[in-house]
Amino acid sequence: MTAARKAAVAGVGLLPNGTYSLTERELAVDVIHEALEDAAVSLADVDGLYMPSPRPWTEQKFFSTNLLHLLGLEVDRTIEVSTGGTSGGKAFQTAVSDVRSGAVDTALVFAVERNSTIDTTGPYFDYILSTFDAEFESPIGMSIPGVYAQSMQRYCHEYDVDREDLAEIVVKNRDNAAADPDTLFDDSVTREAVLGSRPIADPIRMYECPAPCDGGAALVVTSADASGDGDGDDASETSSETEETVEVAGLGSHHAASHQLMTRDESITELPAVRKAAREASQDAGHAPDEIDVYEPYAPFPHIEAIITEELGLVDRGAGLEACLDGRTAADGEFPISPSGGCLGRGHPPMVTPLYNYVEAVRQLRGTASTPVSNADHVLTTSEHGHVNGATATVFARGE
């Protein structure tokens, strides 16, 4: 049995968050070609296609099959993943595992989403309701912000946190994102503006919610042996072994025995899936979670970013917000959290958001991020679904 190969991101493509009139498959073709050009590989090199399943309102069904036809692409592996917000994370990690094992040499991972085509009421709300427990939660009209509002209230109560101070996490993330032309927002916000924005689900205000939008991202994953030998001629030709090589150093995933707020023996102020996924990914990468240089978590609400900071072992329980207030999570702080702006600063097409985190990790390690972190060698990202009951964690490392 041959040893597992290393996997690297050879190329990335990104569509700026916003609103698009093009169809999802047209957006997919555009962002895929951008990633392939960045990787300096051709469609003929690709032997694996990985993607999150499109949203129910996407007109084109059997999306990957149709796309393969449009691209004239023949592959050995085609996978569509449907696990909510972790879909992109699961698709990417499957691609990395296949490259590591030698099942494929060049994997193409992409996600596209258009939320501008559907109203947030009616069919969209029906779809959201269907994700909750059909017997106990759906009948009362539960919403995603409603779930996080409950955990925010509990977090503030349990750790004596000033609810209004949570607005500072939004301020930080909007500041981080303002410099990036690919984000939905191009301006900062004040604490007063956050707290004065429209109520959504008490105590959450509109600026504390991730803004749904259209977007897309793609990554090319290839084999990249640290010694430069690759795994045969094909691997050496398709691998982007340059000074900008970014290795996928660690993978982790976990799902807690819970569904949304229906937990077992755990507080809704704890995120065990994130904690355990991050530990697994860090162990795989050979670096403890608190030894990472940059963190790009999937944190759709401000208190979730604070809790994730705690789950990563960067601070004690209940001290995640204080770390933000002290500047420790700023881009030039002790442990930068969401220098890209995250869900709250960039905008949030949920199927694409995990891949945005990966693209940002690659840009940080290449030195091309819009909000750079000095001397970053490792970036840890997460993806989640529901109330972070399922999560993936991925560690990226600067190539040797």
BELBEL-V992471 format. One record per residue. N is the residue number from 0. BURIAL is + if it has 24 or more other ideal C-beta (glycine too) atoms within 12 Angstrom, else -. Layout:
# BELBEL-V992471
N;BURIAL, N;BURIAL
This chain:
# BELBEL-V992471
0;-, 1;-, 2;-, 3;-, 4;+, 5;+, 6;+, 7;+, 8;+, 9;+, 10;+, 11;+, 12;+, 13;+, 14;+, 15;+, 16;+, 17;+, 18;-, 19;+, 20;-, 21;-, 22;+, 23;+, 24;+, 25;-, 26;+, 27;+, 28;+, 29;+, 30;+, 31;+, 32;+, 33;+, 34;+, 35;+, 36;-, 37;+, 38;+, 39;-, 40;+, 41;-, 42;+, 43;-, 44;+, 45;+, 46;+, 47;+, 48;+, 49;+, 50;+, 51;+, 52;+, 53;+, 54;+, 55;-, 56;-, 57;+, 58;-, 59;+, 60;-, 61;-, 62;+, 63;+, 64;-, 65;+, 66;+, 67;+, 68;-, 69;-, 70;+, 71;-, 72;+, 73;-, 74;+, 75;-, 76;+, 77;+, 78;+, 79;+, 80;+, 81;-, 82;+, 83;+, 84;+, 85;+, 86;+, 87;+, 88;+, 89;+, 90;+, 91;+, 92;+, 93;+, 94;+, 95;+, 96;+, 97;+, 98;+, 99;+, 100;-, 101;+, 102;+, 103;+, 104;+, 105;+, 106;+, 107;+, 108;+, 109;+, 110;+, 111;+, 112;+, 113;+, 114;+, 115;+, 116;+, 117;-, 118;-, 119;-, 120;-, 121;-, 122;-, 123;-, 124;-, 125;-, 126;+, 127;+, 128;+, 129;-, 130;+, 131;+, 132;-, 133;-, 134;-, 135;-, 136;+, 137;-, 138;-, 139;-, 140;-, 141;+, 142;+, 143;+, 144;+, 145;+, 146;+, 147;+, 148;+, 149;+, 150;+, 151;+, 152;+, 153;+, 154;+, 155;+, 156;-, 157;-, 158;+, 159;-, 160;+, 161;-, 162;+, 163;-, 164;+, 165;+, 166;+, 167;+, 168;+, 169;+, 170;+, 171;+, 172;+, 173;+, 174;+, 175;+, 176;+, 177;+, 178;-, 179;+, 180;-, 181;+, 182;+, 183;+, 184;+, 185;-, 186;-, 187;-, 188;+, 189;-, 190;+, 191;-, 192;-, 193;+, 194;+, 195;-, 196;-, 197;-, 198;-, 199;+, 200;+, 201;-, 202;+, 203;+, 204;+, 205;-, 206;+, 207;+, 208;+, 209;+, 210;+, 211;+, 212;+, 213;+, 214;+, 215;+, 216;+, 217;+, 218;+, 219;+, 220;+, 221;+, 222;+, 223;+, 224;+, 225;-, 226;-, 227;-, 228;-, 229;+, 230;+, 231;-, 232;-, 233;-, 234;+, 235;-, 236;-, 237;+, 238;+, 239;+, 240;+, 241;-, 242;-, 243;+, 244;+, 245;+, 246;+, 247;+, 248;+, 249;+, 250;+, 251;+, 252;+, 253;+, 254;+, 255;+, 256;-, 257;+, 258;+, 259;+, 260;+, 261;-, 262;+, 263;-, 264;-, 265;-, 266;+, 267;+, 268;+, 269;+, 270;+, 271;+, 272;+, 273;+, 274;+, 275;+, 276;+, 277;+, 278;+, 279;+, 280;+, 281;+, 282;-, 283;+, 284;+, 285;-, 286;+, 287;-, 288;+, 289;-, 290;+, 291;+, 292;+, 293;+, 294;+, 295;+, 296;+, 297;+, 298;+, 299;+, 300;+, 301;+, 302;+, 303;+, 304;+, 305;+, 306;+, 307;+, 308;+, 309;+, 310;+, 311;+, 312;+, 313;+, 314;+, 315;-, 316;+, 317;+, 318;+, 319;+, 320;+, 321;+, 322;+, 323;+, 324;+, 325;-, 326;-, 327;+, 328;+, 329;+, 330;+, 331;-, 332;+, 333;-, 334;+, 335;+, 336;+, 337;+, 338;+, 339;+, 340;+, 341;+, 342;+, 343;+, 344;+, 345;+, 346;+, 347;+, 348;+, 349;+, 350;+, 351;+, 352;+, 353;+, 354;+, 355;+, 356;+, 357;+, 358;+, 359;+, 360;+, 361;+, 362;+, 363;+, 364;+, 365;+, 366;-, 367;-, 368;+, 369;+, 370;+, 371;+, 372;+, 373;-, 374;-, 375;+, 376;+, 377;+, 378;+, 379;+, 380;+, 381;+, 382;+, 383;+, 384;+, 385;+, 386;+, 387;+, 388;+, 389;+, 390;+, 391;+, 392;+, 393;+, 394;+, 395;+, 396;+, 397;+, 398;+, 399;-
